[in-house]
C-alpha cells in the first residue's frame, strides 16, 4: 500500500516556509510515497499557501523521490487552458512526480469573491476537466456557449503519451458518479468518512458495468503513534477535543450549521478516522484497512491538519517510518 502524508501547509503563516520544506525533505528521506496539499482561498486569516501549484513546484525542487499532489485543485476557479500548461510544466519539472487531485469546490466565500455563481460550478467543473485533459493529450478548443470565452485556436497535445495521475475528490452522488464514469480514482476525505462515498461509488460501477478504480484510490486517516499503546491512547484522547473544535470552526466558516456535526464521539472517530497504537499496531491496522476497502493508497495526517505541534508530528513520522519502511 502506498503511504503518503497530508495536513501540512494548512492555515496561516506560523510555520516558516523553510520548516515546511524540511518536513517534505524528511518525508522524502523516510520513504513516504507522497505529500498532499489542500487548496483554500480568501480565508479570514490569510493562508500561507493558497496556491497548491506554487507550493508543489517548491517542494518538487527540493525532493528527489517524493510525489506531490493537490487535494484538491478546484477546477471551476481556473481557466482550463492555462491550467493545462501549468500541470504539464509541473510534470516536466518533476520528472513525472506530480499527482493532480481535482474537485468542484463549493466554499461560498471563494465563489463570491471570484464572481462565480454556485449553481454553475458543476458545469464549470465538467467542462474544465474535458478541456484540460484534451489539451494535455489531444487538442482543446473552447467553443461558444462554454463557461469561458471561445478560443481562436487549439491547444495541445501538451503531454500526449505522458499520463499524469488524476484523482477526483467529492462526496456528492454527482461527483462520485463523474469519477466512476471517467475511470478516475477517488481521493476520499476524512470529513465525511469514506464509507458512504465508497458505497455510492460501488453501486454506480455495479449498476453501469464500469471499471473499478478503487484499488488506485486514496483514503485518509489521522495518525496517533507512540512507542507504547497507553501513550498512543493518551495522544488520541488528548488531541480529539482540538480536532472536534476544528470541525465546528470549519463548518461555521463555510456557512454550514455546526449543529449538523453532532456531539463529540471518540469511539466513532477512532473506528472511522484514526490509526492508533505502536508502530507495529499501526502497520497492522493499515493492512486490515487495505484488505477491507481494497484501496491502494493512504494519506496519513500526523499534525491534525495543523492542530498539533509540528515537532511532535515529525517525531511520530520518524517513529512510524522505522517500522513501516525498514
SULSULZI-V115661 format. One record per residue. N is the residue number from 1. RES is the residue in three letters. NEAR is the number of other ideal C-beta (glycine too) atoms within 12 Angstrom. D_LAST is the distance of its C-alpha to the last C-alpha in whole Angstrom. Layout:
BEGIN
N;RES;NEAR;D_LAST
N;RES;NEAR;D_LAST
END
This chain:
BEGIN
1;UNK;30;14
2;UNK;31;14
3;UNK;40;14
4;UNK;42;16
5;UNK;46;17
6;UNK;48;21
7;UNK;37;24
8;UNK;42;24
9;UNK;42;27
10;UNK;34;29
11;UNK;30;33
12;UNK;17;35
13;UNK;18;34
14;UNK;18;33
15;UNK;28;30
16;UNK;14;30
17;UNK;20;29
18;UNK;12;28
19;UNK;21;25
20;UNK;32;24
21;UNK;27;24
22;UNK;22;21
23;UNK;36;19
24;UNK;40;19
25;UNK;25;18
26;UNK;30;15
27;UNK;41;14
28;UNK;30;14
29;UNK;20;12
30;UNK;32;9
31;UNK;23;9
32;UNK;39;12
33;UNK;32;14
34;UNK;38;17
35;UNK;47;19
36;UNK;50;23
37;UNK;43;26
38;UNK;42;29
39;UNK;36;33
40;UNK;35;35
41;UNK;27;39
42;UNK;20;42
43;UNK;24;40
44;UNK;15;43
45;UNK;16;40
46;UNK;14;40
47;UNK;27;36
48;UNK;27;34
49;UNK;31;33
50;UNK;28;35
51;UNK;25;34
52;UNK;42;31
53;UNK;35;32
54;UNK;24;32
55;UNK;35;29
56;UNK;40;27
57;UNK;27;29
58;UNK;27;28
59;UNK;41;24
60;UNK;35;24
61;UNK;22;26
62;UNK;28;23
63;UNK;31;20
64;UNK;16;19
65;UNK;24;17
66;UNK;35;17
67;UNK;39;19
68;UNK;46;22
69;UNK;45;24
70;UNK;45;28
71;UNK;44;28
72;UNK;39;31
73;UNK;46;33
74;UNK;37;37
75;UNK;41;39
76;UNK;39;42
77;UNK;37;42
78;UNK;36;42
79;UNK;26;44
80;UNK;37;42
81;UNK;34;43
82;UNK;23;42
83;UNK;35;39
84;UNK;40;38
85;UNK;25;38
86;UNK;30;36
87;UNK;45;33
88;UNK;31;34
89;UNK;22;34
90;UNK;38;30
91;UNK;32;29
92;UNK;20;31
93;UNK;22;30
94;UNK;31;26
95;UNK;17;26
96;UNK;22;25
97;UNK;30;23
98;UNK;42;25
99;UNK;42;25
100;UNK;44;29
101;UNK;45;29
102;UNK;44;33
103;UNK;43;35
104;UNK;36;39
105;UNK;36;39
106;UNK;31;41
107;UNK;31;41
108;UNK;19;45
109;UNK;21;45
110;UNK;28;43
111;UNK;25;46
112;UNK;15;49
113;UNK;14;48
114;UNK;22;48
115;UNK;11;51
116;UNK;30;49
117;UNK;16;50
118;UNK;22;48
119;UNK;12;50
120;UNK;23;49
121;UNK;30;45
122;UNK;27;44
123;UNK;23;47
124;UNK;33;45
125;UNK;37;42
126;UNK;29;42
127;UNK;29;45
128;UNK;39;42
129;UNK;38;39
130;UNK;29;42
131;UNK;39;43
132;UNK;40;40
133;UNK;35;38
134;UNK;27;41
135;UNK;34;41
136;UNK;36;38
137;UNK;25;38
138;UNK;20;42
139;UNK;20;45
140;UNK;33;46
141;UNK;22;49
142;UNK;28;50
143;UNK;17;53
144;UNK;11;56
145;UNK;10;55
146;UNK;22;52
147;UNK;28;50
148;UNK;29;50
149;UNK;13;53
150;UNK;16;54
151;UNK;23;53
152;UNK;11;55
153;UNK;12;52
154;UNK;19;49
155;UNK;28;46
156;UNK;25;43
157;UNK;20;41
158;UNK;32;39
159;UNK;28;36
160;UNK;17;37
161;UNK;11;35
162;UNK;19;32
163;UNK;19;30
164;UNK;37;29
165;UNK;32;27
166;UNK;37;29
167;UNK;43;29
168;UNK;42;31
169;UNK;45;31
170;UNK;38;34
171;UNK;30;36
172;UNK;24;39
173;UNK;20;40
174;UNK;22;41
175;UNK;37;38
176;UNK;37;36
177;UNK;27;39
178;UNK;33;39
179;UNK;43;35
180;UNK;33;36
181;UNK;23;39
182;UNK;26;37
183;UNK;23;34
184;UNK;37;32
185;UNK;34;28
186;UNK;46;28
187;UNK;43;27
188;UNK;47;27
189;UNK;37;28
190;UNK;37;28
191;UNK;29;31
192;UNK;25;33
193;UNK;26;30
194;UNK;35;29
195;UNK;21;31
196;UNK;20;34
197;UNK;37;33
198;UNK;31;31
199;UNK;20;35
200;UNK;28;37
201;UNK;41;35
202;UNK;26;35
203;UNK;18;38
204;UNK;29;39
205;UNK;26;37
206;UNK;15;39
207;UNK;14;42
208;UNK;15;42
209;UNK;10;40
210;UNK;22;38
211;UNK;19;34
212;UNK;25;31
213;UNK;32;29
214;UNK;35;27
215;UNK;18;24
216;UNK;26;24
217;UNK;40;24
218;UNK;45;22
219;UNK;46;23
220;UNK;42;22
221;UNK;42;21
222;UNK;42;22
223;UNK;47;19
224;UNK;42;20
225;UNK;40;17
226;UNK;29;17
227;UNK;22;16
228;UNK;17;19
229;UNK;19;21
230;UNK;16;24
231;UNK;23;23
232;UNK;31;21
233;UNK;22;25
234;UNK;17;26
235;UNK;36;25
236;UNK;32;25
237;UNK;22;29
238;UNK;20;30
239;UNK;35;28
240;UNK;29;30
241;UNK;18;33
242;UNK;23;32
243;UNK;36;31
244;UNK;27;34
245;UNK;19;36
246;UNK;29;34
247;UNK;32;35
248;UNK;23;39
249;UNK;22;39
250;UNK;27;38
251;UNK;21;40
252;UNK;18;43
253;UNK;20;42
254;UNK;24;42
255;UNK;17;45
256;UNK;18;44
257;UNK;11;45
258;UNK;19;43
259;UNK;11;45
260;UNK;15;43
261;UNK;24;40
262;UNK;15;41
263;UNK;14;40
264;UNK;18;37
265;UNK;18;35
266;UNK;22;32
267;UNK;15;31
268;UNK;18;32
269;UNK;30;29
270;UNK;26;27
271;UNK;18;27
272;UNK;28;27
273;UNK;37;25
274;UNK;37;23
275;UNK;42;19
276;UNK;36;20
277;UNK;32;18
278;UNK;27;15
279;UNK;31;12
280;UNK;22;12
281;UNK;30;15
282;UNK;37;14
283;UNK;28;12
284;UNK;18;15
285;UNK;31;17
286;UNK;35;16
287;UNK;18;16
288;UNK;17;19
289;UNK;32;20
290;UNK;25;19
291;UNK;13;21
292;UNK;18;24
293;UNK;31;25
294;UNK;21;24
295;UNK;34;22
296;UNK;28;19
297;UNK;40;18
298;UNK;39;18
299;UNK;47;19
300;UNK;46;18
301;UNK;40;20
302;UNK;46;19
303;UNK;38;23
304;UNK;38;25
305;UNK;37;26
306;UNK;32;28
307;UNK;28;29
308;UNK;33;26
309;UNK;19;26
310;UNK;27;24
311;UNK;17;22
312;UNK;23;21
313;UNK;36;19
314;UNK;29;17
315;UNK;25;16
316;UNK;41;15
317;UNK;42;13
318;UNK;26;11
319;UNK;32;11
320;UNK;40;10
321;UNK;29;7
322;UNK;20;6
323;UNK;25;6
324;UNK;34;6
325;UNK;22;4
326;UNK;12;0
END
